[in-house]
Amino acid sequence: MWKRRVKAILINAELILVSLLVLIPVVWIVMSSFNKGQNLSTASFIPKELTLSNYTRLFKETDFGSWFVNSLTVATLNAFISVILILLTAWVLSRFKFKGKKTGLLTLLVLSMFPSFLSMTAVYTLFIVLGLVNKPIALVILYAAGAIPYNVWLVKGYIDGIPASLDEAAYIDGSSKMNTFIRIIIPMSKPIIVYCAVSQFMMPWMDYIIPNLLLTGNKNKTVAVGLYSMISNDQNANFTLFAAGAVLVAVPITVMYLLFQKFLVQGIVAGASKE
């Protein structure tokens, strides 16, 4: 009996410790956004006086509104385009047999192991030739293409779990392959679709390296690049302003997770299984 109690105490203590490690930085950032002053020396974990001045200054003294709109636009387009490309590719690899299929899958697996920033020099040169530097659409193209290797394996594993007999029954009833894909595969793949959409929506909000390389000009920045510029110089003089921006950035991501939490869990679990 005492062994069970000790085990339960240790498990609960571990959960509490992990929760504190996760929550303390989040609470610190949120409370810092309501602090008076600008730098870390004047910020405290529990402010003596709460103020919204950092939020008003964020929109009046910086181009945060433009950064936010840029990030939201890129994130939305990236989620939409990436899901279409990933679904079509995974469906073809799951349901059709053709020469080079195994080689293609292995190639996608190998490509997914390399970080995207390793190809920055080649990407930058290519986008200069295409005239896409300093245009947010360049990020959409890059993110959508980079999402294919890893996510195709994940979505293919999910589609493999959908009985092929459903497709065959649809074909017998006169349905075309594309109609079967739209009316059967997509509705039954809702959890994995939501997972891919949310993960791709979240990426542009947090990525710094690629947007900093491809986008120049203050109004063309994404929030990650714009916020980092507040604390990269002058000895973190604008930390509380940065904290206010970080809180606002977390809002759309948090809303997405809360709305689609059920589908996210189902997508991760189901997509991980292979037949």
C-alpha positions as CSV (number, residue, x, y, z in Angstrom):
1,M,0.0,0.0,0.0
2,W,2.7,2.5,0.9
3,K,4.5,1.8,-2.4
4,R,1.4,2.9,-4.3
5,R,1.1,6.1,-2.1
6,V,4.8,6.9,-2.7
7,K,4.4,6.3,-6.4
8,A,1.3,8.5,-6.5
9,I,3.1,11.3,-4.6
10,L,6.0,11.1,-6.9
11,I,3.8,11.3,-10.0
12,N,1.8,14.2,-8.7
13,A,5.0,16.0,-7.7
14,E,6.5,15.5,-11.2
15,L,3.3,16.8,-12.8
16,I,3.3,19.9,-10.5
17,L,7.0,20.5,-11.3
18,V,6.4,20.3,-15.0
19,S,3.4,22.5,-14.8
20,L,5.4,25.2,-12.9
21,L,8.2,25.0,-15.4
22,V,5.7,25.6,-18.2
23,L,3.5,28.2,-16.5
24,I,6.1,30.4,-14.8
25,P,7.6,31.8,-18.0
26,V,4.1,32.3,-19.5
27,V,2.9,34.2,-16.4
28,W,6.1,36.2,-16.3
29,I,5.6,37.4,-19.9
30,V,1.9,38.2,-19.3
31,M,2.5,40.2,-16.1
32,S,5.5,42.0,-17.7
33,S,3.2,43.3,-20.4
34,F,1.3,45.1,-17.7
35,N,4.4,46.6,-16.0
36,K,5.3,50.2,-16.2
37,G,8.7,51.0,-17.6
38,Q,10.6,49.4,-20.5
39,N,13.4,47.1,-19.5
40,L,13.9,44.1,-17.3
41,S,15.2,46.0,-14.3
42,T,11.9,47.8,-13.8
43,A,9.7,44.7,-14.5
44,S,8.5,42.5,-11.7
45,F,6.7,39.2,-11.5
46,I,3.7,40.9,-9.7
47,P,3.4,44.5,-10.8
48,K,2.7,47.1,-8.2
49,E,0.4,48.9,-10.6
50,L,-1.2,47.4,-13.7
51,T,-1.2,49.5,-16.9
52,L,-2.2,49.0,-20.5
53,S,0.2,51.6,-21.8
54,N,2.5,48.9,-23.3
55,Y,-0.4,47.7,-25.6
56,T,-1.3,51.2,-26.7
57,R,2.4,52.1,-27.3
58,L,2.8,48.9,-29.3
59,F,0.3,50.1,-31.9
60,K,1.2,53.8,-31.8
61,E,5.0,53.6,-31.8
62,T,5.6,50.5,-33.9
63,D,4.2,48.8,-37.0
64,F,2.9,45.9,-34.9
65,G,-0.5,46.1,-36.7
66,S,1.2,45.6,-40.1
67,W,3.4,42.8,-38.7
68,F,0.3,41.1,-37.2
69,V,-1.7,41.3,-40.5
70,N,1.3,40.0,-42.5
71,S,1.7,37.0,-40.2
72,L,-2.0,36.3,-40.1
73,T,-2.2,36.4,-43.9
74,V,0.8,34.2,-44.4
75,A,-0.4,31.8,-41.7
76,T,-3.9,31.5,-43.2
77,L,-2.7,31.0,-46.8
78,N,0.0,28.6,-45.7
79,A,-2.6,26.5,-43.7
80,F,-5.0,26.3,-46.7
81,I,-2.4,25.7,-49.5
82,S,-0.4,23.2,-47.4
83,V,-3.4,21.1,-46.5
84,I,-4.4,20.8,-50.1
85,L,-0.9,19.8,-51.3
86,I,-0.4,17.4,-48.4
87,L,-3.8,15.7,-48.8
88,L,-3.4,15.2,-52.5
89,T,0.1,13.9,-52.3
90,A,-0.7,11.5,-49.4
91,W,-3.9,10.2,-51.1
92,V,-2.0,9.4,-54.3
93,L,0.8,7.6,-52.4
94,S,-1.7,5.7,-50.3
95,R,-4.3,4.6,-52.9
96,F,-2.4,4.3,-56.2
97,K,0.4,2.0,-57.3
98,F,3.0,3.4,-59.7
99,K,6.6,3.0,-60.6
100,G,9.0,4.9,-58.2
101,K,6.4,5.1,-55.4
102,K,8.7,3.5,-52.8
103,T,11.7,5.6,-53.9
104,G,9.5,8.7,-53.7
105,L,8.4,7.9,-50.2
106,L,12.0,7.3,-49.0
107,T,13.0,10.6,-50.7
108,L,10.3,12.5,-48.7
109,L,11.4,10.8,-45.5
110,V,15.1,11.8,-46.1
111,L,14.1,15.4,-47.0
112,S,12.0,15.7,-43.8
113,M,15.2,15.2,-41.7
114,F,16.9,18.3,-43.0
115,P,16.0,21.7,-41.4
116,S,14.6,24.3,-43.9
117,F,17.2,26.9,-43.1
118,L,20.0,24.7,-44.5
119,S,18.8,25.7,-48.0
120,M,18.5,29.4,-47.3
121,T,21.3,30.5,-49.7
122,A,19.8,28.5,-52.6
123,V,16.2,29.7,-51.7
124,Y,17.3,33.3,-51.5
125,T,19.1,33.2,-54.8
126,L,16.1,31.5,-56.4
127,F,13.6,34.1,-55.0
128,I,15.8,37.0,-56.2
129,V,15.6,35.5,-59.8
130,L,11.9,35.1,-59.5
131,G,11.5,38.6,-58.0
132,L,9.8,37.3,-54.8
133,V,12.2,38.8,-52.2
134,N,10.5,41.2,-49.8
135,K,7.1,39.7,-50.7
136,P,5.0,37.8,-48.1
137,I,3.9,35.3,-50.8
138,A,7.5,34.0,-50.8
139,L,7.0,32.7,-47.3
140,V,3.8,31.0,-48.3
141,I,5.5,29.2,-51.1
142,L,8.4,28.1,-49.0
143,Y,6.3,27.0,-46.0
144,A,3.8,25.1,-48.2
145,A,6.6,23.2,-50.0
146,G,8.5,22.5,-46.8
147,A,5.4,21.0,-45.2
148,I,5.1,18.2,-47.7
149,P,7.9,15.8,-46.7
150,Y,7.1,15.1,-43.1
151,N,3.3,15.7,-43.2
152,V,2.8,13.4,-46.2
153,W,4.0,10.4,-44.2
154,L,1.7,11.4,-41.3
155,V,-1.4,11.8,-43.5
156,K,-0.6,8.7,-45.6
157,G,-0.6,6.7,-42.4
158,Y,-4.0,8.0,-41.6
159,I,-5.5,7.4,-45.0
160,D,-4.0,3.9,-45.0
161,G,-6.3,3.2,-42.1
162,I,-9.4,4.1,-44.1
163,P,-10.7,0.9,-45.7
164,A,-10.0,0.7,-49.4
165,S,-13.3,-1.1,-49.8
166,L,-15.1,2.2,-49.4
167,D,-13.3,3.5,-52.4
168,E,-14.1,0.4,-54.4
169,A,-17.8,0.6,-53.5
170,A,-17.9,4.2,-54.7
171,Y,-16.2,3.3,-57.9
172,I,-18.8,0.5,-58.5
173,D,-21.6,3.1,-58.0
174,G,-20.0,5.2,-60.8
175,S,-18.0,7.7,-58.7
176,S,-14.9,9.1,-60.2
177,K,-11.6,9.0,-58.3
178,M,-11.6,12.8,-57.5
179,N,-15.2,12.6,-56.4
180,T,-14.4,9.7,-54.1
181,F,-11.5,11.7,-52.7
182,I,-13.7,14.7,-52.0
183,R,-16.8,12.9,-50.7
184,I,-15.2,10.0,-48.8
185,I,-11.5,10.5,-48.0
186,I,-11.7,14.2,-47.0
187,P,-14.7,13.8,-44.6
188,M,-13.1,10.8,-42.9
189,S,-9.7,12.5,-42.6
190,K,-11.0,15.5,-40.7
191,P,-8.8,15.0,-37.6
192,I,-5.6,14.8,-39.5
193,I,-6.6,17.7,-41.7
194,V,-7.2,19.8,-38.7
195,Y,-3.9,18.8,-37.2
196,C,-2.0,19.8,-40.4
197,A,-3.9,23.0,-40.7
198,V,-3.2,24.1,-37.2
199,S,0.4,23.2,-37.2
200,Q,0.9,25.0,-40.5
201,F,-1.0,28.0,-39.2
202,M,1.2,28.2,-36.2
203,M,4.5,28.1,-38.0
204,P,4.7,31.6,-39.5
205,W,4.0,33.2,-36.1
206,M,7.2,31.7,-34.6
207,D,9.6,31.4,-37.4
208,Y,12.4,34.1,-37.4
209,I,15.2,33.0,-39.6
210,I,13.5,32.7,-43.0
211,P,11.3,35.8,-42.7
212,N,14.3,37.8,-41.5
213,L,16.2,36.7,-44.7
214,L,13.4,37.2,-47.3
215,L,11.5,40.2,-46.0
216,T,13.1,43.7,-45.7
217,G,11.4,46.9,-44.8
218,N,9.7,47.5,-41.4
219,K,6.1,47.2,-42.7
220,N,6.8,43.9,-44.4
221,K,8.1,42.1,-41.3
222,T,6.3,39.3,-39.5
223,V,5.6,39.5,-35.8
224,A,8.6,37.3,-34.9
225,V,11.1,39.5,-36.7
226,G,9.4,42.7,-35.6
227,L,9.3,41.8,-31.9
228,Y,12.8,40.5,-31.9
229,S,14.0,43.9,-33.1
230,M,12.7,45.4,-29.9
231,I,15.0,43.4,-27.7
232,S,18.0,42.8,-29.9
233,N,19.5,46.2,-29.2
234,D,19.8,48.8,-26.5
235,Q,20.1,46.2,-23.8
236,N,16.5,45.0,-23.9
237,A,15.2,48.5,-23.5
238,N,11.8,47.5,-24.9
239,F,11.2,44.3,-23.0
240,T,7.7,45.2,-21.7
241,L,6.7,46.3,-25.2
242,F,8.0,42.9,-26.4
243,A,6.0,41.1,-23.7
244,A,2.8,42.9,-24.8
245,G,3.4,41.8,-28.4
246,A,4.1,38.2,-27.3
247,V,0.8,38.1,-25.5
248,L,-1.1,39.3,-28.5
249,V,0.6,36.8,-30.8
250,A,-0.4,34.0,-28.5
251,V,-4.1,34.8,-28.8
252,P,-4.8,33.4,-32.4
253,I,-2.7,30.3,-31.7
254,T,-4.4,29.6,-28.3
255,V,-7.9,30.1,-29.9
256,M,-7.0,27.6,-32.6
257,Y,-5.8,25.0,-30.1
258,L,-8.9,25.4,-27.9
259,L,-11.3,25.1,-30.9
260,F,-9.7,22.1,-32.4
261,Q,-8.1,20.3,-29.5
262,K,-10.3,17.2,-29.9
263,F,-9.3,16.8,-33.6
264,L,-5.6,17.5,-32.9
265,V,-5.4,14.6,-30.4
266,Q,-7.2,12.3,-32.8
267,G,-5.1,13.3,-35.7
268,I,-1.8,12.8,-33.9
269,V,-2.7,9.4,-32.6
270,A,-4.4,8.0,-35.8
271,G,-1.7,9.4,-38.1
272,A,1.0,7.7,-36.2
273,S,-0.3,4.2,-37.0
274,K,0.8,2.4,-40.1
275,E,-0.6,-0.7,-41.6
